């Protein structure tokens, strides 16, 4: 049973977390390169938010959005 848990330890510490150890060591040399994944996700989220807002404007201009506050019985 001990070997099973040591196997799980080896899998996570030495294999799955190896990229994170690399990024942690890289951060001491260059912060911007180490955080490039974060910046990519920030740009993707900004783009998705912009697209979502544009779609909301299109639906509002066509009067296709339903803003009836009595849609639920507890709001009436």
N, C-alpha and C positions, 0 to 999 in steps of 0.2 A: 504494500500500500504506500509505503514511503517513496518508492521509485515513481509511482504515479504522480504524486504531488511534486516531486523534483522535476519530473518531465514537464508538468504545467509551468513550473517556475522557469525552466530553461526556455520553453517556448515563448513566454511573454518577455522575459528579461533580455534574452540574447537574440531573439529573432524578431518578434513583433515590435519591440520598442527600440530596435537598433536605429531606424530612421530618426526617431526623436532624440536619441543620444547624439546623432550626427548634427542635428539642428541646434541642440544645446551647446555643443562645442563650437559650432560655426558662429553662434551669436556673440561669442567673445571676440571674434575677429571682425565681423561685419553684421551689424544689427539689421540693416536693410535687406540683405540677402537672406538672412535667417527668417525674416518675417514676410517673404514674398508670397507665401501661401495665404497669409492673412490678408494682404493687400489684394490678391486676386479675388478672394471671397467677398471683400468689401466692394470691389468694382462690380461683381456679379449681382450682389444685393442692390446696389444703387441702380443698376440697369433694370433689374426686375421691378423695383419700386417705380421707376420712371415709366416703364411700359404699363404697369398696373394703373397708374394715375391717368395715363393717356386713354386707356380703355374706359375708365370711369367717366372721363370727359365725353367720350363718344356716346356712351349710353345715356348720359345726362342730356346731351344735345338732341338726341333722338327721342327723348322722353320715354325711354324703355326701362328706366329704373323705377322700382316700386318703393316709394317712401311712405307708405301707409303705416302709421304708427299703431293701427288697430289690427295688425297682422297676427298678433298673439292676444289671447284673451286677457292676460294679466296686464296688458298695456291700455286697455279701454277704460 
